[in-house]
């Protein structure tokens, strides 16, 4: 399920409510606020994902202020996209639905083949000897 699955529901809902395109970090927001947001996110991940290698102090964000801004926003964007990934339970539900649909498709194909056998046997002469055996029926 990932780190997002263990965040308490209210906190998770708050994080998901934030815009996916990071439009809340416009040109009027300074770099310090963006860095604080990334630190908060990394602390949150560290807390819920038991991640010990996360750099909470943002030592990996380097460069001039424009490059740092871009790096921070890309990390925040990645986190927000991660929160919108389907959960394990949802993916199981989708797999079950696909499996049921494929079983329905198999049953429809079986029924169509059986209908073809019945139609073929009614139209053909019963005494014809074409060298083919009758199709087995289940």
Secondary structure, DSSP 8 states (H G I E B T S, - for coil): --GGGGS-HHHHHHHHHS-TT-TTS-TTS-HHHHHHHHHHHHHHHHHHH--SS--TT-TT--SSHHHHHHHHHHHHHHHHHHHTS--HHHHHHHHHHHHHHHHHHHHHHHHHHHHHHHHHHHHS-TT---S-------
